[in-house]
Amino acid sequence: MTPFFKIAFTALAVSGWATLAAASDVPARVLKIPHGLCPQTVSVMTDWAAKAAGSGVGAFAMPVDMNTKIGECDTAKMALGGTAYGYGSLEEAASAATAACEATRDGDMGTCKVFAYLVDQQ
């Protein structure tokens, strides 16, 4: 059976996280993201979260330019983001996503920072 993912955008707008409700045989997943990200960034992160297979902790990192406000979109930075999932802790997932982001970013785009976590719903 193919898992069905439903993203609760209402929860995203209210509390900064979206629940990815899956089929009954697959644990529900929660995508935790900060308020104020631009819609394109949220879309990229929710698409990644919906496609992340298995369980465990995931993370999504992007290069940060200190001159850019959090709500401004930069498609190049999203494309250079690094992701990781299937880890046992937030720290492991963040480290792997940051390393993947740092390996692909351009030198003038700033350092990579984790913006989202994907976790099993408790």
N, C-alpha and C positions, 0 to 999 in steps of 0.2 A: 504494500500500500504506500502510495506517495504521500508524505506528510503535507498537511495543509497549514499554511502559516497565515495568521491574521494579525495585523498590526493595529494596535489600539491607539490611534492618533489622539484621541481625547485625553488619554492618560499622559501622552507625550506633552501636550499643551499645558496640562494642569500641573504635572509633577516632574517633568523632565525625564520620564522613562516610558518605554513602550513594552507591552507584553506581547510576546510572540506565542500565541496559543497554537499548539500543534495537535495532531491526532492523538487519541487517547493512549496509544502505545508508545508515544514519544513524550518525554517530559517537556513542560512549557519552558520557554526561555524568556529572559528579560534583557532588554537592551537599555543600558543606562547611559544617557547622554546629557550634556549640560544644556541649560536654557540658552536661547539666543543664537544658536547655530543657524546659518542660512538654510532655506528649504532644500537646495541642491545637496548640501552636505548631509542633511538628515536623510534624504532619499538614498544617497550612496551608502550610508551606514546601515539603513534598514534593509536595503537590498543585500548587502554583505551578510547581515545577521540572518536573513531568511534563508540564505544559501549555505550557511555554516553547518556542516554535518556533524552528527554525534553530540556529545555532551562535554562538560568541562567549561572552563573559563576562556573567553576570547577577549581580544583588545584590538582597537583601531587607532593608529597613530598617524598624525599628519605633521608636515613641517609648519613651524610657527614663525611668522614675521611679526615682531613686536610693534611695527607700525600699522598693522592691520587690526581692525576691531573684530571681535568674535562673530558678529553677525554678517560681516562682509564675505562674499564668496570669492574663491580663487580656484578655478577648475584645475589649474596645473598642480596646485598643492594637493587637491583631492586625489588626482591621478598618481601622485608620488607617495601617497599614504601607504603604510604598512599594516598588515593584519596578521593576526595569529589566533588560533582557537584550539581547544582540546587540552588546555593546561589545567593543573591542579590548584593554582592560586592566581590571584590578581597580579602579584608581583612577577610570576613567571610569564604570564600572558603579556603584561606590559613590556617586559624586557624583550621578548621575542618580536612584538609588533614594532617597538622602537628601533630595534636592530634592523628589521626589514625596511622601515621607513628611511633610516639613516643611510642604508646601502643604495637607495635609489634617488635620494634628493639631490638637487643642485646646491652648490655651496652658498649661493646668494639667497636661499629660501629660508634660512633660519634653522634651528635645531628642531628635532621631532618631539612631539608631545602626544600622550594618549588622551583622546577625547571621548572614547566610548568603551564600555565593557559589556560583554555578553555573558550572562550567567544562567545556570539552571534556576528556575523559580523554586523558592523554598516553601 
